[in-house]
């Protein structure tokens, strides 16, 4: 452990208590110098100083990790870590007003680095950490553009991202320093106190989206503090509240409602990674139950998502007094689904709340709910849910197309006047002048005011929001038109309401002059290209002939007109009154056609999985729906066999055999209690489905990809499975166990061969590239957060094990002369580790190393040469110090 930290385990729950307090040996609290400045509470620094003086030692921040453990910090402990970051920034030339970009996973340093920049008077901004679902090339291209636009002086990230981010930040003339959490000195907290004025820029918030440069919203101290005080008083948020959140902090809803609000008003915060929540939707409900959460913020899609996918469990949700629907248009169906599912668990209708909010207003413009049911009205055949009443000190007007103010009940563009409006779009005077008119912000959203309540009816602009993620049509169209065979400039991306999902879905129409026989292939290529770049799979991609798409009078493609034509020619027609299917085949058709991703009904013998019409997660829902429809449980051999589920006819035949008892000698797929991780207060749900879900899912996924795996494979959580080369180059033996978030990556013609009985621990990473092979002998164990990076062969013998954080590399950068290292390429040498070898924690094995059978390598050693069999070796470089 690092100096100044202590750990203790709670006897009643899995809680890892971290104390980062750095105090003199006398035990007296020692403030760093900034606390002695003459602060007033009209800047963030002043509020933080005042809050710290009111410290009562109770938990402030609880971080729920992927494995279910909890890290708990008091207010002062978090600020002390932030002070270390501030001191580090100051020691590397960062001063008041400098831009600091933070790119970290969900962790204490994500919060502390951001606060540290604030303490120094720097202007922080947060960018997303790479997602396992997003193309790496697209991610770094996007981040490079954002970094350039931000004019960053400092970047906070991890060592593993630094090689790819360094060339990007070096293009910024003002860039000064790249920092990682490992660089922070826990003994060094002093830093200069800035001279900050209320109207100075406090932070920079970028709009969310897919690709391209987003507009940076500059928010002042005055605007932020007015927003937090006004909104906090409106909803009654104070130190008695516990906020439970999975929201990412690089979006304004997460940043303001679930970071600045608790930080400034001293509410307790319980937070988890959004990636963990998506994989385990019950995680948020579990945290509310365990910590008696009172407040939460969710995008509209999350209500129906949890209602459908949270497992059956004894949740206790009566402590919630406000769950605020924000960031997407509020729908009555999403609220109804959530209320119907969780009313039995103590959730009350008057806890459903809403807010109309945006980054340009710092956050909230309205607030509704909190003790009284949200209002709703019928308008044009739609049931609209109120986003609440306008906040005190805020004015909302509805404007017609001519800019005139419209009367109560009329629909037009929403215009906002507020003390928390943004100051400017960073470096974009033209966009600022267009959005701000006489101090009022033109939102681009459509809505109406009725009896003091705001109802948002749509979007004047073309922005599409899917699951809380902003999708810009031009980005999708650029991706589609990059596919060979699509006519440049002749595609449109459209958003359409998906009431069942509680969000929108994406439609793509694209012209091609290729023969119609080629259109199906083009459609699937466009779908795959968009999904790889944006993490969003279009609901439908239709290839159309030249000049099919409609233009406006100005010569531009008309989205609304093309959406109408899509509905007329392609959208599913309203079904006749439902008649119960008479046969098994008809019932299977009904279930399958409710799961397919593209428009049009599937034929009985049409491939579903291999064609992409049902993706790897939809197949899970398909299996569950088949089991529910026929009151059966599919045996493992069937549920994990792509051929048995790839056509409607095959599914129907399987169901008939099960009903007739024709599939004998097999048990329904289920695991025993040992397969479900436990904690003191009950089982942790591995997924929204059933015990052993991840094992079931990855057995199915691997077989679909053509990956060989043996009997008894157990996967205890989501993996980062990146098969960029030939999937068949991954081979897994019998009885292998893989823990959550293990990372298996095959590039080029690399191979990974995992022997019988091996164990791959949480966050272990295996990467095989070029023509190299990683070969693990039988019963080898790769421990927590260990890395094997193979540009040349890495062979590890049977019964060999690593402790945590070991690194085995068969490739490294050349570094001859003064030419930039990134331009010099790599050298590759094989690594050979024998049988029954033990690598203690933090061992580094470098290219060309050989370790003989039975050898033991001491912690923190670096192996650069040959270690003989059964030797005990230690040091940097490792030397023989004894024998077994």
C-alpha positions in Angstrom: 0.0 0.0 0.0 1.1 3.6 -0.6 2.1 5.7 2.4 -0.8 7.5 4.0 -3.4 4.8 3.1 -5.1 2.2 5.2 -7.7 -0.4 4.4 -10.3 -2.2 6.4 -13.0 -4.6 5.5 -16.5 -4.2 6.8 -17.9 -7.4 8.5 -21.4 -6.8 7.1 -20.9 -5.7 3.5 -18.2 -5.7 0.8 -16.9 -2.3 1.5 -13.3 -1.2 1.0 -12.7 1.8 3.2 -9.9 4.0 1.8 -8.3 6.7 3.9 -6.2 9.1 1.8 -5.8 11.5 4.7 -2.3 12.9 4.7 -1.8 14.5 8.1 1.1 15.2 10.5 2.1 12.5 12.9 0.4 14.3 15.7 -2.9 13.4 14.1 -4.1 17.0 13.8 -5.7 17.9 10.5 -3.4 19.9 8.3 -5.0 22.1 5.6 -3.0 23.0 2.5 -2.3 26.6 1.8 -5.3 27.4 -0.4 -7.6 26.9 2.6 -6.1 30.0 4.2 -7.0 32.3 1.4 -9.8 34.9 2.1 -12.5 33.1 0.1 -16.1 34.1 -0.3 -18.8 31.7 -1.3 -19.3 33.1 -4.8 -16.7 30.9 -6.4 -16.3 27.1 -6.4 -13.1 27.3 -4.4 -14.9 29.3 -1.7 -17.8 26.9 -1.4 -15.4 23.9 -1.2 -13.4 25.6 1.5 -16.5 26.4 3.5 -17.9 22.8 3.1 -14.6 21.4 4.2 -14.7 23.4 7.5 -18.1 21.8 8.1 -16.7 18.3 7.6 -18.4 15.8 9.9 -16.4 12.7 8.9 -19.4 10.9 7.4 -19.0 9.1 4.0 -19.4 11.5 1.1 -18.4 9.4 -2.0 -19.0 5.7 -2.4 -17.6 4.2 -5.6 -19.1 0.8 -6.6 -16.6 -1.2 -8.6 -17.1 -3.9 -11.2 -16.6 -6.7 -8.8 -19.1 -5.3 -6.3 -16.6 -3.8 -3.8 -17.1 -0.3 -2.6 -14.6 2.4 -2.0 -15.7 5.0 0.5 -14.3 8.6 0.9 -15.2 11.4 3.3 -15.4 14.9 1.9 -12.0 15.8 3.2 -10.4 12.6 1.9 -11.6 13.4 -1.6 -10.4 17.0 -1.3 -7.0 15.8 -0.1 -6.6 13.6 -3.1 -7.7 16.6 -5.2 -5.1 18.8 -3.6 -2.4 16.3 -4.6 -3.6 16.7 -8.2 -3.6 20.5 -7.9 0.0 20.5 -6.5 1.1 18.2 -9.3 -0.5 20.5 -11.9 1.1 23.6 -10.3 4.5 21.8 -10.2 4.3 21.3 -14.0 3.5 24.8 -15.0 -0.3 24.7 -15.0 -1.7 28.0 -13.8 -5.1 29.7 -13.4 -7.1 29.8 -16.6 -5.2 26.9 -18.2 -7.3 24.1 -19.8 -7.0 20.6 -18.3 -8.6 17.6 -20.1 -9.4 14.5 -18.0 -9.7 11.1 -19.7 -10.0 8.4 -17.0 -12.2 5.4 -16.2 -14.8 5.8 -13.4 -12.5 6.0 -10.3 -11.7 8.3 -7.4 -9.0 10.0 -9.6 -11.7 10.9 -12.2 -13.3 13.1 -9.5 -10.1 14.2 -7.8 -8.2 15.3 -10.9 -11.2 17.4 -12.0 -11.6 19.0 -8.6 -7.8 19.5 -8.4 -7.9 21.6 -11.6 -10.7 23.6 -10.1 -8.7 24.3 -6.9 -5.9 25.7 -9.0 -8.3 27.9 -10.9 -7.7 25.9 -14.1 -10.6 25.2 -16.4 -11.2 21.4 -16.6 -13.2 19.4 -19.1 -13.9 15.7 -19.2 -13.8 13.4 -22.3 -15.0 9.9 -22.5 -12.6 7.0 -21.8 -12.4 4.5 -24.7 -15.4 2.2 -24.9 -14.9 -1.5 -25.7 -17.8 -1.1 -28.2 -16.5 1.9 -30.1 -13.9 1.6 -32.9 -10.5 2.6 -31.6 -9.6 4.5 -34.8 -12.8 6.5 -34.6 -12.3 7.2 -30.9 -8.8 8.6 -31.3 -9.7 10.6 -34.3 -12.6 12.2 -32.4 -10.5 12.8 -29.3 -7.8 14.4 -31.4 -10.2 16.9 -32.8 -11.6 17.7 -29.4 -8.2 18.1 -27.8 -7.2 20.5 -30.5 -10.4 22.5 -30.0 -9.9 22.6 -26.2 -6.5 24.2 -26.4 -5.5 21.9 -23.5 -2.4 22.7 -21.5 -2.6 19.5 -19.5 -4.0 16.0 -20.1 -4.8 13.4 -17.4 -5.0 9.8 -18.6 -3.4 6.4 -18.2 0.0 5.0 -19.3 -1.7 2.6 -21.7 -3.4 5.5 -23.6 -0.5 7.9 -23.5 1.3 6.5 -26.6 -1.8 7.2 -28.8 -2.7 10.5 -27.1 0.7 12.0 -27.1 0.9 12.6 -30.9 -2.5 14.2 -30.7 -1.7 16.7 -27.9 1.7 17.5 -29.4 -0.3 19.2 -32.2 -1.6 21.7 -29.7 0.8 24.6 -29.5 -0.1 25.4 -25.9 0.3 21.8 -24.5 2.5 21.5 -21.5 2.0 18.3 -19.5 0.6 14.7 -19.6 -0.2 13.3 -16.1 -1.3 9.8 -14.9 -2.7 8.8 -11.5 0.6 7.0 -10.8 2.5 10.4 -11.1 0.7 11.8 -8.1 2.7 12.3 -4.9 0.4 11.6 -1.9 2.7 13.6 0.4 2.6 16.8 -1.7 -0.6 18.8 -1.4 0.5 22.5 -1.3 -0.4 24.7 -4.3 -0.9 28.4 -4.9 -4.4 29.8 -4.2 -5.8 31.4 -7.4 -7.4 34.8 -7.6 -10.7 33.8 -9.1 -13.7 36.1 -9.9 -17.3 34.9 -10.0 -17.5 35.6 -13.8 -14.4 33.7 -14.7 -14.7 30.5 -16.6 -15.1 27.6 -14.1 -15.2 24.6 -16.5 -15.7 23.7 -20.2 -18.5 21.2 -21.1 -18.6 19.6 -24.6 -21.8 18.4 -26.2 -22.2 14.7 -26.5 -22.4 12.9 -29.9 -20.8 10.5 -32.3 -18.1 12.1 -34.4 -16.9 15.5 -35.4 -16.1 18.7 -33.4 -18.6 19.5 -30.7 -19.2 23.0 -29.3 -17.6 23.6 -26.0 -19.9 25.4 -23.6 -18.1 27.8 -21.2 -19.7 28.0 -17.8 -18.7 30.6 -15.2 -18.5 30.2 -11.4 -21.5 32.5 -11.0 -23.6 30.5 -13.4 -22.8 27.2 -11.9 -23.4 28.3 -8.3 -26.7 30.0 -9.1 -27.8 26.9 -10.9 -26.9 24.5 -8.0 -28.4 26.8 -5.4 -31.6 27.4 -7.3 -32.2 23.9 -8.5 -31.0 22.4 -5.2 -33.5 24.5 -3.2 -36.3 23.8 -5.7 -35.9 20.0 -5.2 -34.8 20.3 -1.5 -31.4 18.7 -2.0 -29.2 18.8 1.1 -26.8 16.7 3.2 -29.7 14.4 4.3 -29.9 13.1 0.7 -28.1 10.2 -1.0 -27.8 10.4 -4.7 -27.3 7.1 -6.6 -25.9 7.5 -10.1 -24.5 5.5 -13.0 -24.4 8.6 -15.3 -21.1 9.4 -17.1 -19.6 12.6 -15.9 -18.7 13.8 -19.4 -22.4 14.5 -20.0 -24.0 17.5 -18.4 -26.7 15.5 -16.5 -24.1 13.4 -14.8 -21.6 16.3 -14.3 -24.0 18.8 -12.8 -26.7 16.7 -11.1 -24.5 13.8 -9.9 -21.2 15.6 -9.3 -21.5 19.3 -8.7 -24.8 19.2 -6.9 -23.6 16.7 -4.2 -20.2 18.4 -4.1 -21.6 21.9 -3.5 -24.7 20.9 -1.4 -22.9 18.1 0.5 -25.3 15.3 -0.4 -23.9 11.8 -0.2 -23.0 10.3 -3.6 -23.1 6.6 -4.5 -21.7 6.1 -8.0 -20.9 3.3 -10.4 -19.6 3.0 -14.0 -22.2 3.3 -16.8 -20.6 0.2 -18.4 -21.3 -1.8 -15.3 -24.9 -0.6 -15.1 -25.6 -1.5 -18.7 -24.3 -5.0 -18.1 -26.2 -5.3 -14.8 -29.3 -3.1 -14.8 -30.1 -4.2 -11.3 -26.9 -2.5 -9.9 -28.6 0.9 -9.6 -31.6 -0.6 -7.8 -29.3 -2.6 -5.5 -27.4 0.5 -4.6 -30.6 2.4 -3.8 -31.7 -0.5 -1.6 -28.5 -0.8 0.3 -27.7 2.9 0.7 -31.3 4.1 1.1 -30.9 6.4 -1.9 -33.2 9.3 -2.1 -32.4 10.9 -5.5 -31.5 9.8 -8.9 -31.3 11.1 -12.5 -32.0 9.0 -15.5 -32.5 9.4 -19.3 -36.0 8.4 -20.5 -34.8 5.1 -22.0 -33.4 3.9 -18.7 -36.9 3.6 -17.0 -38.2 1.0 -19.5 -34.7 -0.6 -19.8 -34.6 -1.4 -16.0 -38.3 -2.4 -16.0 -37.6 -5.0 -18.7 -34.1 -6.2 -17.8 -33.6 -5.9 -14.0 -33.6 -9.4 -12.4 -36.2 -10.5 -9.9 -34.9 -9.5 -6.5 -36.2 -8.1 -3.2 -35.5 -4.4 -3.9 -36.5 -1.8 -1.4 -37.1 1.5 -3.2 -39.3 3.4 -0.7 -36.5 5.7 0.2 -36.6 7.3 -3.2 -38.2 10.7 -3.2 -37.2 11.8 -6.7 -36.1 10.0 -9.9 -35.6 12.8 -12.5 -36.3 12.0 -16.1 -33.9 14.2 -18.2 -31.8 14.5 -21.4 -34.5 13.0 -23.7 -38.2 13.8 -24.3 -40.2 12.4 -21.4 -42.7 9.6 -22.3 -45.6 8.4 -20.3 -45.0 4.8 -21.5 -41.5 4.7 -19.9 -42.8 6.0 -16.6 -45.7 3.6 -16.6 -43.4 0.6 -17.2 -41.1 1.6 -14.3 -44.0 2.2 -12.0 -45.7 -1.0 -12.9 -42.6 -3.0 -12.3 -41.3 -1.4 -9.1 -44.5 -0.3 -7.3 -44.4 -3.6 -5.4 -40.9 -2.7 -4.2 -42.0 0.5 -2.6 -41.6 2.9 -5.4 -44.2 5.7 -5.4 -45.7 7.5 -8.3 -45.0 10.9 -6.7 -41.2 10.0 -6.9 -41.4 10.2 -10.7 -39.8 13.6 -11.5 -38.7 15.5 -14.6 -36.6 18.4 -15.8 -35.9 20.2 -19.0 -32.2 20.8 -19.1 -29.2 21.4 -21.3 -25.5 22.3 -21.1 -26.1 25.8 -22.3 -28.2 26.5 -19.2 -25.6 24.8 -17.1 -28.3 22.2 -16.4 -31.9 22.6 -15.4 -34.5 25.1 -16.8 -37.5 23.4 -15.2 -38.4 21.0 -12.5 -41.5 18.8 -11.8 -42.6 16.0 -9.6 -41.2 15.7 -6.1 -44.3 15.1 -4.1 -46.9 15.4 -6.7 -47.6 13.4 -9.9 -46.3 14.8 -13.1 -49.0 16.3 -15.3 -49.7 15.1 -18.8 -51.9 16.2 -21.7 -53.1 14.8 -25.0 -51.8 16.8 -28.0 -52.1 15.6 -31.7 -52.8 12.1 -30.6 -49.7 11.9 -28.3 -49.7 11.9 -24.5 -47.1 14.6 -23.5 -45.6 14.5 -20.0 -44.8 17.8 -18.3 -41.1 18.7 -17.7 -42.3 20.7 -14.8 -42.5 24.5 -14.0 -39.8 27.0 -14.8 -37.1 27.5 -12.0 -37.3 30.7 -10.0 -35.4 33.6 -11.7 -35.8 31.9 -15.1 -38.0 32.9 -18.0 -39.2 30.6 -20.8 -41.0 31.9 -23.9 -42.4 30.1 -26.9 -41.6 31.7 -30.2 -43.3 31.4 -33.6 -41.4 31.1 -36.8 -41.5 34.9 -37.1 -39.8 35.3 -33.7 -43.0 36.6 -32.0 -44.0 35.3 -28.6 -46.9 32.7 -28.8 -49.8 32.4 -26.4 -50.3 29.7 -23.7 -50.8 26.3 -25.3 -49.3 27.2 -28.7 -46.3 25.2 -29.9 -43.1 26.9 -31.0 -39.4 27.2 -30.3 -38.3 27.3 -26.7 -36.4 30.4 -25.7 -34.6 30.7 -22.3 -33.5 33.5 -20.1 -31.6 32.4 -17.0 -28.8 33.5 -14.6 -27.1 30.2 -15.3 -26.9 30.6 -19.1 -23.5 29.8 -20.7 -21.1 32.6 -21.4 -20.1 31.5 -24.9 -19.3 28.6 -27.2 -15.6 28.2 -26.8 -13.7 29.8 -29.7 -16.9 30.0 -31.8 -18.2 33.6 -31.9 -20.5 32.8 -34.9 -22.3 30.0 -33.1 -22.5 32.1 -29.9 -24.1 35.0 -31.8 -26.6 32.6 -33.5 -27.7 31.0 -30.2 -27.7 34.0 -27.9 -30.1 36.8 -28.8 -30.2 39.8 -26.4 -29.0 37.5 -23.6 -31.7 34.9 -24.4 -30.9 31.4 -25.6 -32.7 29.9 -28.6 -32.8 26.2 -27.7 -33.8 24.7 -31.1 -36.4 22.6 -29.2 -40.1 22.7 -29.8 -42.6 22.9 -27.0 -45.5 24.7 -25.3 -46.4 26.3 -22.0 -49.7 25.3 -20.5 -50.8 26.5 -17.0 -47.2 27.2 -16.1 -45.9 23.7 -17.1 -43.5 23.2 -20.0 -44.2 20.3 -22.5 -41.4 19.5 -24.9 -42.9 18.2 -28.1 -39.9 17.7 -30.4 -36.7 19.0 -31.9 -36.5 21.8 -34.3 -33.0 20.7 -35.2 -32.2 17.3 -36.7 -30.5 15.9 -33.7 -31.4 12.3 -32.9 -31.2 11.0 -29.4 -30.9 7.2 -28.8 -30.5 5.9 -25.3 -29.3 9.3 -24.1 -26.7 9.5 -26.8 -26.7 12.4 -29.3 -26.6 11.1 -32.9 -25.9 13.8 -35.5 -27.4 12.8 -38.9 -24.5 14.3 -40.9 -22.1 11.9 -39.1 -24.2 8.9 -40.0 -24.6 10.0 -43.6 -20.8 10.5 -43.9 -20.3 6.9 -42.7 -22.9 5.5 -45.1 -21.5 7.4 -48.0 -18.0 6.0 -47.2 -19.3 2.6 -48.3 -18.3 1.7 -51.8 -21.5 1.6 -53.9 -23.4 4.4 -52.0 -23.8 7.6 -54.0 -22.0 10.5 -52.3 -24.3 13.1 -51.0 -27.3 10.9 -51.5 -28.2 9.5 -48.0 -30.3 10.6 -45.1 -30.2 9.5 -41.4 -33.5 9.8 -39.6 -34.7 9.4 -36.1 -38.1 7.9 -35.3 -39.8 7.4 -31.9 -39.6 3.9 -30.5 -42.3 3.8 -27.8 -41.4 0.3 -26.7 -37.8 1.2 -26.0 -38.6 4.7 -24.6 -36.1 6.4 -27.0 -35.6 6.8 -30.7 -34.3 4.4 -33.3 -32.1 5.2 -36.3 -33.2 4.8 -40.0 -30.8 5.2 -42.9 -31.9 5.7 -46.5 -29.1 5.7 -49.2 -29.1 5.8 -53.0 -27.0 3.5 -55.2 -26.7 3.0 -58.9 -25.6 -0.6 -58.3 -27.9 -3.5 -59.5 -30.7 -4.2 -57.2 -29.2 -7.7 -56.5 -26.4 -5.9 -54.7 -28.6 -3.9 -52.4 -28.9 -6.4 -49.6 -25.2 -6.6 -49.2 -24.8 -2.8 -49.3 -27.5 -2.5 -46.6 -25.6 -4.9 -44.3 -22.3 -3.1 -45.0 -23.8 0.3 -44.1 -25.3 -1.2 -41.0 -22.0 -2.7 -39.8 -20.1 0.5 -40.6 -22.4 2.7 -38.6 -22.6 0.3 -35.7 -18.8 0.0 -35.5 -18.2 3.7 -35.5 -21.1 4.9 -33.2 -22.2 1.9 -31.0 -25.7 2.3 -32.5 -27.1 -0.2 -34.9 -29.7 1.3 -37.3 -33.1 -0.2 -37.0 -33.4 -0.2 -40.8 -31.1 0.5 -43.7 -32.8 0.8 -47.1 -31.0 1.1 -50.4 -33.0 3.1 -53.0 -32.5 3.9 -56.7 -31.0 7.2 -57.9 -33.1 10.3 -57.4 -35.5 8.5 -55.0 -34.7 10.8 -52.1 -36.6 14.0 -52.0 -35.0 17.5 -51.9 -36.3 20.7 -50.4 -36.8 23.9 -52.5 -33.2 25.0 -51.5 -31.8 21.8 -53.1 -31.0 20.1 -49.8 -32.2 16.6 -48.9 -35.5 17.1 -47.0 -35.5 14.9 -43.9 -39.1 15.3 -42.9 -40.3 14.6 -46.5 -38.1 11.5 -46.7 -39.3 10.3 -43.4 -42.9 10.5 -44.7 -41.9 8.6 -47.8 -40.1 5.9 -45.7 -43.3 5.5 -43.7 -45.4 5.2 -46.8 -43.2 2.7 -48.6 -41.2 0.8 -46.0 -42.6 1.1 -42.5 -44.5 -2.0 -41.2 -48.2 -1.6 -41.8 -50.6 -1.6 -38.9 -51.5 -5.2 -38.0 -55.0 -6.6 -38.2 -56.7 -7.4 -34.9 -54.5 -10.0 -33.2 -55.5 -13.6 -33.7 -53.8 -16.1 -31.4 -51.3 -18.1 -33.5 -52.7 -21.6 -34.2 -49.4 -23.5 -34.7 -45.9 -23.7 -33.2 -44.5 -22.3 -36.4 -46.8 -19.3 -36.4 -46.1 -18.5 -32.8 -42.3 -18.7 -33.5 -42.8 -16.4 -36.5 -44.5 -13.9 -34.2 -41.7 -14.0 -31.5 -38.9 -13.8 -34.1 -40.3 -10.9 -36.0 -40.5 -8.9 -32.7 -36.7 -9.2 -32.3 -35.3 -8.6 -35.8 -33.2 -5.5 -36.3 -34.2 -4.6 -39.8 -37.6 -3.8 -41.4 -39.5 -6.5 -43.1 -40.6 -9.9 -41.8 -38.2 -12.8 -41.8 -38.9 -15.8 -44.0 -39.1 -19.3 -42.4 -35.7 -20.5 -43.7 -33.9 -17.1 -43.8 -30.7 -17.0 -41.7 -31.2 -14.7 -38.7 -28.0 -14.7 -36.8 -25.4 -15.0 -39.5 -27.2 -12.3 -41.6 -27.1 -9.9 -38.7 -30.9 -9.5 -38.5 -30.6 -10.7 -34.9 -27.5 -9.5 -33.1 -25.7 -11.2 -30.2 -27.8 -9.5 -27.5 -31.1 -9.8 -29.3 -30.5 -13.6 -29.4 -30.6 -13.6 -25.6 -34.0 -11.9 -25.6 -35.2 -14.3 -28.4 -34.3 -17.3 -26.3 -36.1 -15.8 -23.3 -39.2 -15.0 -25.4 -39.3 -18.5 -26.9 -39.1 -20.0 -23.4 -41.8 -17.7 -22.1 -44.1 -18.2 -25.1 -44.0 -22.0 -24.8 -43.3 -22.4 -21.1 -40.1 -24.4 -21.7 -36.4 -24.1 -20.9 -34.0 -24.6 -23.7 -31.3 -27.1 -23.0 -27.7 -25.8 -23.0 -26.8 -27.7 -26.2 -29.7 -26.0 -28.0 -29.4 -22.5 -26.5 -25.7 -22.3 -27.3 -26.0 -23.8 -30.8 -26.3 -21.1 -33.5 -27.6 -23.6 -36.1 -30.5 -24.5 -33.8 -31.7 -20.9 -33.6 -30.7 -19.5 -37.0 -34.0 -19.8 -38.8 -37.7 -19.7 -37.8 -38.1 -23.2 -39.1 -35.2 -24.6 -37.0 -36.6 -22.9 -33.8 -40.0 -24.3 -34.4 -38.7 -27.8 -34.9 -36.7 -27.6 -31.7 -39.7 -26.4 -29.7 -41.8 -29.3 -31.1 -39.1 -31.8 -30.1 -39.0 -30.3 -26.6 -42.8 -30.4 -26.2 -42.8 -34.0 -27.4 -39.9 -35.0 -25.1 -37.7 -35.7 -28.1 -34.6 -34.0 -26.7 -33.7 -36.3 -23.8 -30.9 -36.7 -21.4 -30.2 -33.0 -21.2 -30.9 -30.4 -18.4 -32.1 -26.9 -18.9 -29.2 -24.5 -18.8 -28.7 -23.3 -15.2 -25.8 -23.1 -12.8 -25.6 -23.8 -9.1 -25.2 -21.3 -6.3 -21.4 -21.3 -6.6 -21.6 -19.7 -10.0 -23.2 -16.6 -8.6 -20.9 -14.1 -6.7 -22.2 -13.5 -3.2 -22.0 -10.7 -0.8 -23.3 -10.3 2.8 -26.8 -9.2 1.9 -27.5 -11.5 -1.0 -26.4 -12.6 -4.5 -25.0 -10.1 -7.0 -27.0 -10.4 -10.2 -24.7 -11.3 -13.0 -27.2 -10.0 -15.5 -30.7 -9.2 -16.1 -31.6 -12.8 -17.0 -30.6 -15.8 -14.9 -27.7 -17.4 -13.1 -24.8 -18.2 -15.4 -25.9 -15.7 -18.0 -22.4 -14.6 -19.0 -21.2 -18.2 -19.4 -24.2 -19.0 -21.5 -23.8 -15.8 -23.6 -20.1 -16.2 -24.3 -20.4 -19.9 -25.1 -23.0 -18.9 -27.7 -21.1 -15.9 -28.9 -17.8 -17.9 -29.3 -19.6 -20.6 -31.3 -21.2 -18.0 -33.5 -17.8 -16.5 -34.2 -16.3 -19.9 -34.9 -14.0 -19.9 -31.8 -13.1 -23.3 -30.4 -13.8 -23.8 -26.7 -13.9 -26.9 -24.6 -16.3 -28.3 -22.1 -17.0 -26.5 -18.8 -16.0 -23.0 -19.9 -17.1 -20.5 -17.2 -17.3 -16.8 -17.8 -18.3 -14.8 -14.7 -19.0 -11.4 -16.2 -18.7 -9.2 -19.3 -15.4 -9.5 -21.3 -13.6 -7.2 -23.7 -13.5 -9.6 -26.6 -11.8 -8.0 -29.6 -11.2 -10.4 -32.5 -9.8 -8.1 -35.1 -8.0 -10.9 -36.9 -9.3 -14.4 -37.6 -11.6 -15.4 -34.7 -10.6 -19.0 -35.1 -7.1 -18.0 -33.9 -8.6 -17.9 -30.4 -8.7 -21.4 -28.9 -10.0 -22.2 -25.3 -9.5 -25.6 -23.7 -11.7 -27.6 -21.2 -12.6 -26.3 -17.7 -11.3 -22.7 -18.3 -12.6 -19.9 -16.0 -12.6 -16.3 -17.2 -13.4 -13.5 -14.8 -15.2 -10.2 -15.5 -13.5 -7.6 -17.8 -10.8 -9.9 -18.9 -9.5 -8.5 -22.3 -8.7 -10.9 -25.1 -7.5 -9.3 -28.3 -6.4 -10.9 -31.5 -4.9 -8.7 -34.2 -3.6 -9.5 -37.7 -2.7 -13.2 -37.6 -2.1 -13.4 -33.9 -3.2 -16.4 -31.9 -4.2 -17.1 -28.3 -4.3 -20.7 -27.1 -5.6 -21.2 -23.6 -5.0 -24.7 -22.2 -7.2 -26.9 -20.1 -8.1 -25.7 -16.6 -6.6 -22.2 -17.0 -7.9 -19.2 -15.1 -7.9 -15.6 -16.5 -8.6 -13.1 -13.7 -10.4 -9.8 -13.7 -9.0 -7.1 -16.0 -6.2 -9.4 -17.2 -5.2 -8.5 -20.8 -3.9 -10.8 -23.5 -3.0 -9.3 -26.9 -1.6 -11.3 -29.8 -0.6 -9.5 -33.0 1.4 -10.1 -36.2 2.0 -13.8 -36.5 2.6 -14.3 -32.8 1.0 -16.8 -30.4 0.2 -16.6 -26.7 0.1 -20.2 -25.5 -0.9 -20.9 -21.9 -0.2 -24.4 -20.7 -2.7 -26.4 -18.8 -3.8 -24.9 -15.4 -1.9 -21.7 -15.9 -3.3 -18.7 -14.0 -3.0 -15.1 -15.1 -3.9 -12.8 -12.2 -5.7 -9.5 -11.7 -4.7 -6.7 -14.1 -1.8 -8.6 -15.6 -0.8 -8.0 -19.2 0.6 -10.3 -21.9 1.5 -8.4 -25.0 2.8 -10.5 -27.8 4.2 -9.2 -31.1 6.3 -12.4 -31.0 5.5 -15.8 -29.4 4.9 -15.9 -25.6 4.8 -19.5 -24.2 3.8 -20.1 -20.6 4.1 -23.7 -19.2 1.6 -25.7 -17.3 0.8 -24.8 -13.7 2.6 -21.5 -14.0 0.9 -18.5 -12.2 1.3 -14.8 -11.9 0.3 -12.5 -9.1 -1.5 -9.3 -9.8 -0.2 -6.5 -12.1 2.5 -8.6 -13.9 3.5 -7.6 -17.4 4.9 -10.0 -20.0 5.9 -8.3 -23.3 7.5 -9.8 -26.4 7.6 -6.4 -28.2 8.9 -3.0 -27.3 9.7 0.3 -29.1 13.0 1.0 -30.6 14.7 4.1 -29.3 17.9 4.7 -31.3 19.1 8.2 -31.7 16.9 11.4 -31.6 14.3 10.3 -34.1 10.8 10.3 -32.4 10.3 7.0 -30.7 6.9 6.6 -32.2 8.4 6.6 -35.7 11.0 4.0 -35.0 8.9 0.9 -35.0 9.3 -2.1 -32.7 11.6 -5.0 -31.9 10.1 -8.4 -31.3 11.7 -11.3 -29.4 10.0 -14.5 -28.1 9.4 -15.0 -24.4 9.6 -18.5 -22.9 8.3 -19.2 -19.4 8.5 -22.8 -18.2 6.2 -25.0 -16.1 5.4 -24.5 -12.4 6.8 -20.9 -12.4 5.7 -18.3 -10.0 5.8 -14.6 -10.9 5.1 -12.4 -7.8 3.2 -9.1 -8.0 4.4 -6.4 -10.4 7.0 -8.5 -12.2 8.0 -7.3 -15.7 9.2 -9.9 -18.3 10.8 -8.2 -21.3 11.3 -9.4 -24.9 13.8 -12.3 -25.3 13.5 -13.4 -21.6 13.6 -17.1 -20.7 12.5 -18.5 -17.3 13.2 -22.1 -16.5 10.8 -24.7 -15.0 10.1 -24.2 -11.3 11.6 -20.7 -11.0 10.3 -18.1 -8.6 10.6 -14.4 -9.5 10.4 -11.9 -6.6 7.9 -9.0 -6.6 8.7 -5.9 -8.6 11.6 -7.6 -10.4 12.4 -7.2 -14.1 13.5 -10.3 -16.1 15.7 -9.3 -19.1 17.7 -12.5 -19.7 17.7 -16.2 -18.7 16.7 -17.5 -15.3 17.7 -21.1 -14.8 15.2 -23.8 -13.6 14.2 -23.8 -9.9 16.1 -20.5 -9.2 14.9 -17.8 -6.9 15.5 -14.4 -8.7 15.0 -10.8 -7.7 16.0 -7.3 -8.7 16.1 -4.9 -11.6 17.4 -6.7 -13.7 16.5 -10.0 -12.0 19.5 -12.0 -10.6 19.6 -15.4 -9.1 19.7 -15.1 -5.3 18.9 -18.8 -4.3 17.2 -22.0 -5.3 14.0 -23.8 -4.5 
